[in-house]
Amino acid sequence: MNLSRPFISRPIGTTLLTIGIALAGIIAYFKLPVAPLPQIDFPVIVVQASMAGASPDTMANSIAQPLERRLGVIADVTEMTSTSSVGSTQIALEFGLDRDINGAAREVQAAISAARADLPSTLQSNPSYLKVNPSMMPVMVLALTSDSKTPGQIYETVSNLVSQRLSQISGVGEVEIGGGSLPGVRIDVSPYALSRFGLSLEDVRATIESANANRPKGALESPDGHHFQIYTNQLGRDAKLYGDLVVAWRDGTTAIRLKDIASVTDGVADTRNLGLFNGHPAVIVLITQQPGANLINLVDSLRAELPHLEKMLPSDVHVTVANDRTSSIRSTLNEVRLTLIISLVLVIAVVGVFLRNLSAVVIPAVAASVSLLGTFAVMYFAGFSLNNLSMMAIIVATGFVIDDAIVVLENIARHLENGMGRMEAALLGAQEVGFTVLSISLSLVAVFIPLLFLGGIGGRLFREFAVSLSAAVLISMVISLTTTPMMCAWMLSPRKEDKKQGRIADFFEKSFAHVEKAYSYALNWALSMKPLMLVLFLLVLVLTVYLYAVVPKSFFPQQDSPILMAGVRADRSSSFQTMEKKLTKTVNILRQEKQVSTVIGFTGGKRSGSAFLMVELKPWGERKEKATTVINRLRPKLAQLTGISVFLSPMQDLRMGARSSDATYQYTLISDDSKALQDWVPKLTQALQTSNILTDVDNDLALNGIESMVNIDRDSASRLGISARNVDNALYDSFGQRQIATIYEDINQYPVVFEWAPKDQQGPQALQNLYIPANSSTNSASSTNTTAIAGTGTNAAGATSVANDSSALSVNSTGSGNSGDANSANPSLRDPSTGSALNTSASTMVPLPAIAKFSLHATDLSIQHDNGEAAATISFNLKSGHNLNEAQSEIKAKMAQLMVPANIRGNFAGTAKLGNDSGSQALLLLAALITIYIVLGILYENLIHPITVISTLPAAGVGAVLALMLIHMDFSVIALIGVFLLMGIVKKNAILVIDVALHLQREQGLSAEEAMRQSCILRFRPIIMTTLAAALGVVPLAIGFGEGSEFRQPLGVTIIGGLVVSQMLTLFTTPVIYIYFDRLSHWRPWRRKAKAENRLEKA
């Protein structure tokens, strides 16, 4: 049966079919989305809860644990981690990749509702959740600066206009604003002024709250039928109006205004926030993508919106795209496209060199181009994208798709060279190799079948590569059996013997004749030394297993990203002012580096004692150094900064897990004893910091915070009518930037913030100056007109006597009541809103030291849990030349050396967890071998010949691993793809030889040895052509030029190394193995028994 006959005889129909495939591919190419990697959305939901002022321990025990108990029973939760810090808890739930995030969100909401009864009643709002991965890097960062406006004014503009417009763009997941805070009225109270006027913080706060009330006032109806809505004048955002508020009256005539006891200014809600862009104050906008959104399309939409935003902003506010993740992605894909063109030119050149005919060059060029274009159409309908992996599949496919055309073309050309006519040669040549092309293509696709059933991250990454390459191979098979023989029949012509060849063509022809003759001699020697060849094969098989066991393994190559992430760590007790200075120094050092383009940094907010930096290097065309080289040069300079540690690492497109850390890799320690973790994690961290393998070692424990403990004497406080809540309110009023009112305007709301003046908050000694109003109904102090509230002498109730301290505050009562009655208020101070006397006499103002003692000691500033247990994560990077296997051995060795207790368990997390799991690689290779055997067994209807084909693979494996080890590369997932491709390339050569040998044995009755000898010589040229085409097709990958080359290089190195070694060995070992297996097929017992029975029947 000749599958090609109808297509050869119908050239117009075949041509139109070919054009249709090409047009579909061209249209699909321009419609395909662009991405760095196949779409992998990690289903992560973050649950957040806040309780103002609560300690990390309180948040962990009373908030995190009840929520974790409910959330932990949700189906398909793969990992649950939580971080509890001052006033907030964040729980990250990671789900299986196939989990529907919306269904998971409904279960999370149900769990939160169920846990509400277990949460403290003081929790003002219910916990909420977000469908966002906290470790996800922003797709774009904007920096807004101005020479005339303050960060607060810029922040207001961003909050009112920019944030909302950006959030409305399809694909935007979250818009986070940093480096500033909303404008507001700041009231910085002087504790000394309060004492001078005998006022409490509660009095001041109550005055402001009542003055800023915004409640319904009602309406009036007039007799003539008109309706009048009632309004009152509001204070608005004018700090002067707040300053004029009357807090109290003295003697009913003298007003004590807010400006008399406080500095009232137009400021910001949170002064402890700093954003820097290239060393200048800026408001930073971080934009992250939604799960499933295409990165390139999203950034294009954002850039299209920027001109409209700039028109809405004040003219003196400048918007700069400080960071754009797609810049490097676009550059990388441009390099991949260039690599594809180079690869296609090289493989076509192979055909030209060997066949030395223009038509012979055009035919495979058309076949390869149409096959690749058709693959783009398949990718489009499959919902794939143009990414590093799918484009690498296209590059590698250039060698495969041209191989099929070469096999058909070379066989037809051979018949033409023997004097056969074009049509006859095309029909016969296509018929002879039709089954061979079918076998090669189907067995190659079989290599990737196991990958289609692979789950998890690996399955998501492999699937687009496997399907894209398989589609290219299948389309190539169709083109090779239809278009290629048709073009050969109408374009090729027999070589004229009298036609003189050029010198170059003549040189190549003679050179190849010498090579072919040398191979013939070497093959004869190998066939005469069959036992030696068999021993050589067995040695190669053992060497393959050994090399795979010892080669360093990792999951993904470390990307040379132009974006560097940096964490700045100082002592957790460092103040915001200290971090501001240290961050500025760090930014200045980074900006001095010639390869650095922009530096973004911010600190403050919840980042106690830490800061975050994003550093963008110059584009690849402007720098010749890799990111790791720049980092290694910066580390010694940054190490000179005292009091801080700076951790630099390139940003990776593939980042697993929901943990955020200052380095690429993470090792999590878990225990049921949190105290043990606090003791041993710092020791292990310190030991690992001396390692020659790891660098940037740090942990997420926050043990070195300093806590100023206020130990309340509850008995004394109770006698004075002071509750713990009174103390909490006084402390929060003084030191917590307390928002005591909200100003409502047309498009936003603005806070009124209340606290002591910054100059009065310097150090723990500020607590000594805090006074708390007592409830006078419980106070039975002795009768006196003058009662002191500060001094050295203390009465039974804990109040102090003026007689013992001349500096004590005294307020003379002028009321008509019993002057010795402590219940009498000071009528000289009256509430301006009610006219009633304020209960703020000296006898009711109690200094905090009178009812409490103060102490300083270390405290946890954050507490981590992993699946409900106490946890701590050590983050680290690898020094050049080292891998995760070595890191694991190093960590285990250090733990054994320190004799870490058995109740502390450790395991890799995130990216390191996948990189450390190499067992699945071996299973995939085994599954691929089994699949190849099954497919070949079906095609050959034979159990022996598939083994002969598979016997070619060990040599390729040895070459691949040796090449990786020679240039110090890990056996990563990219190298594994290379091994799968080698399976297809190398077995293709074996199939070419075995098919001819079987034909010679069946049709001409030759022995296995003679048939194999003739087959090897006959197929030597197409084997060399296909091998060179495959090798040259990946040479640009192996050389590793351009941005993103570290991602592509392992694939090229693996294939070239495998091809070189396999061709040196399998051209000699495969014939020997075929002969031995052929003998084995005749030695089988049932065959001997059948022959004996036949002889008996004949007798």
Order of alpha helices (4+ residues) and beta strands (2+ residues): alpha-alpha-beta-alpha-beta-beta-alpha-beta-beta-alpha-alpha-beta-beta-alpha-alpha-beta-beta-alpha-beta-beta-alpha-beta-beta-beta-beta-alpha-beta-alpha-alpha-alpha-alpha-alpha-alpha-alpha-alpha-beta-alpha-beta-beta-alpha-beta-beta-alpha-beta-beta-alpha-alpha-beta-beta-beta-beta-beta-alpha-beta-beta-beta-alpha-beta-alpha-alpha-alpha-alpha-alpha-alpha-alpha-alpha-alpha
